[in-house]
């Protein structure tokens, strides 16, 4: 399961993009205001450079989804172009250069962060060459100290990156442990539900057998044993179908022919059943497909008042089968739960049929959902890829 929270890289990158745009736009407004007041320290070159930088910052903020090496080089270059024209002092330039170096380590790591550091040092060197024609003794000292500050910033950022990565690994391990705990909890719940489902018919059988042992022979007791044994057999078969992995057998099957065969086998249960739509073929495991469609058909027949309509369609590489009934429908609050194992809205149901459908849909790379039917009841929709590219794949054919 993907962690929905942003990683530290994503959070810091968003912060960096916002800071870059806020800095460039704010400085542009400030210089433009000074220029409009007739200040001599602002020239048209600085305004043009800053306007371009603000536009680039806006585009990167809107379009860039992950950090790139060229962004930090552009930041350093724009800062250099601004300082050589006196938009701000060399001291501020030295401070501002710390940010691209720091964030390049956080986002990119080695070797790109070292190249960013080297480029920042090179620009500082060219600052003295362009403005003063060379390096004086004081310039060498200043350049050395600033280079040392950049190096310390790089080392501090590397240490911080290691800590963040360790923190992320720890968070991921907690997420894995939580998922495993939820999985085991659900397994325990399924085991308890299975024991409960088996306990009731076994209790009925035991009671009937005890009466028979006491000499109370009765056809009703035999019927109870037969009915409850049959129920046990059905629960066990459904549970095995739910747990059984795919055999890997794949054949090209007609959905309409499969459905018509199932209707003939299951019967109409006193309801009006119709199959309409296109002749659609899918590549699937014949037994598993038949089991899934059989469960959807039985579910619709059991809840329908008078009518069940099955529609087969082909949509953009998908086979779509709608099962509509005119029954009471499924309340929105229960639509996520109906596919859970042993969840049943009928006292005589095992609650495994729709879980088998859900498992088949996932293994086939498809989907199953429930909503409102045009007939007034429930609509169960099974979507399957027309062709399978692999187990559990999402093939769109």
Secondary structure as UniProt FT lines:
FT   HELIX           8..36
FT   TURN            37..38
FT   TURN            40..41
FT   HELIX           44..63
FT   HELIX           69..84
FT   TURN            85..86
FT   HELIX           90..107
FT   TURN            110..111
FT   HELIX           112..132
FT   HELIX           137..213
FT   TURN            214..215
FT   HELIX           219..243
FT   STRAND          251..254
FT   HELIX           255..266
FT   TURN            269..270
FT   STRAND          272..277
FT   STRAND          281..284
FT   HELIX           286..303
FT   STRAND          307..315
FT   TURN            316..317
FT   STRAND          318..325
FT   HELIX           332..334
FT   TURN            335..339
FT   TURN            341..342
FT   TURN            347..348
FT   HELIX           353..363
FT   TURN            364..365
FT   STRAND          367..372
FT   TURN            374..375
FT   STRAND          378..385
FT   TURN            391..392
//
